[in-house]
Each structure stands twice: as C-alpha cells, then as structure tokens.
Amino acid sequence: MQNESLTERIRKTYERLGKFSSLYDGMITNSSFLGRLAMRFFWGLSDEDYQRFLNQAFAGIPKNLSGRLLEIPVGTGAISLQVYKNLPDAEIFCVDYSETMLNAAKKHSREMNLTNVQFLRGDVGNLPFPDQNFDVILSINGLHVFPDKDAAHDEIRRLLKIGGIFCGSLYISGQNRRTDFFVKNFCERCGYFAPPFETLQSLNERLCNLYSEVQISHVQSFAGFICRK
C-alpha cells in the first residue's frame, strides 16, 4: 500500500490499543460507563441509536450463510464474534494488521468455542487469497482507518465472488459537527483514523461505481452499506 509511514503509524497505534483490549471492548460495545458516555458525547449515539448502528452494520450477512466470509479488520472481535456464533456452517477468516488486536480476538474466539474462524495478520491492500474467494466480505469501522482507501476497495472487490456481498459500516463526515471535530482533532491526530473521509454522497458514488447493487443507510455519523458485486 501507499502512505507507508502513515500505515506504520496506524499499526503502532492499534498495537498499543490492543494491549488495553478490555477497555477498548467496553468502549466499542457500548457496555461500559465510559463507553456509553463516549457514544453519546462524541458520536451522538443513544442506546437505541447504537443498536440501530449494529443492525445496519451486519444487515448484509445472510442468516444461514454456509459459504466463506472475510472480515477486514477484525479488531478485537468484540462485536463480530458474537454474530459468528450463529453462523456455524460458514467458513470465516478474520484479518487485522495489528498483532495485539488479533491476539485479543483469538482469545475471545477461544472463550466462545468458535471452531470455524481462522485468524491471520494481513494488509488490506495485499491479502493472500485468490480472486473471487469469498461469498461475503465484512468491514466494521475499517474503511475510515485504511490509509490507502483506493487500494483497500480494489482488493476487497478482487476477493469478492460475482454475486457476493460486501457490507459493514464506517464513519462519514458532514452529519454531526461535534463528531467531525472529535475525529479531526483526536482520532486523526492520534493515528486511529486516516483521512480523507467519505461523506454520504461520496460513499454512495464510490460504491455505485464498484458494485451492481448498493444500499446505504446511516445513524448519525456511521453509514451502513450492503453491496452486491
């Protein structure tokens, strides 16, 4: 991928974050006091909004999936692994660039006794899979992190089967001024997010240029998308 220095900076940021996975999990799952406070103040999400965010993020995954699913990035798996418990017939591959995040996800997977999930470290711009290898590709809050977004989208499309589904969620700018300020002055500066960021309009234009069918929704500053190749 391009922007190697930014890529490395983001990797190091998430390596450090992965060492505090329990704190991160409480934030990302809206289950801790600090997590709920952050969701409301920085992201503008009430408990009901957070549930709507989850629903739209996973809406594209078929309920009885029996094919191959790729998640990129998996992070600690605190959100998605709960979904995979209900997909026993699917073959699931979880990828992340951070070793500490992967280790946290592996630990959660062992605790849930998931036997159909594999983990590997990888770069979203250059993944070790053949063309058209996956029925579903999921990206939960990853597209706003990837430094080279064009390379990420190209690689995801390469790996997706004809008729396959690309779905997930990401931060979009222009929906909430407080959130946009927080992203620019904290998430971006600290290396958690990488600009440029999509708007609802630019996301729709990008995805419509790549896929034959596109559905987009949003809850505050989080867009959910379901695309069919």
Stockholm file with secondary structure:
# STOCKHOLM 1.0

chainA/1-229         MQNESLTERIRKTYERLGKFSSLYDGMITNSSFLGRLAMRFFWGLSDEDYQRFLNQAFAGIPKNLSGRLLEIPVGTGAISLQVYKNLPDAEIFCVDYSETMLNAAKKHSREMNLTNVQFLRGDVGNLPFPDQNFDVILSINGLHVFPDKDAAHDEIRRLLKIGGIFCGSLYISGQNRRTDFFVKNFCERCGYFAPPFETLQSLNERLCNLYSEVQISHVQSFAGFICRK
#=GR chainA/1-229 SS CCCHHHHHHHHHHHHHHHTTHHHHHHHHTTCSHHHHHHHHHTTCCCHHHHHHHHHHHHTTSCTTCCSEEEESCCTTCTTHHHHHTTCTTSEEEEEESCHHHHHHHHHHHHHHTCCSEEEEECBTTBCSSCTTCEEEEEEESCTTTCSCHHHHHHHHHHHEEEEEEEEEEEECSSSCHHHHHHIIIIIHHHTSSCSCCCCHHHHHHHHHHHCSEEEEEEETTEEEEEEEC
#=GC SS_cons         CCCHHHHHHHHHHHHHHHTTHHHHHHHHTTCSHHHHHHHHHTTCCCHHHHHHHHHHHHTTSCTTCCSEEEESCCTTCTTHHHHHTTCTTSEEEEEESCHHHHHHHHHHHHHHTCCSEEEEECBTTBCSSCTTCEEEEEEESCTTTCSCHHHHHHHHHHHEEEEEEEEEEEECSSSCHHHHHHIIIIIHHHTSSCSCCCCHHHHHHHHHHHCSEEEEEEETTEEEEEEEC
//
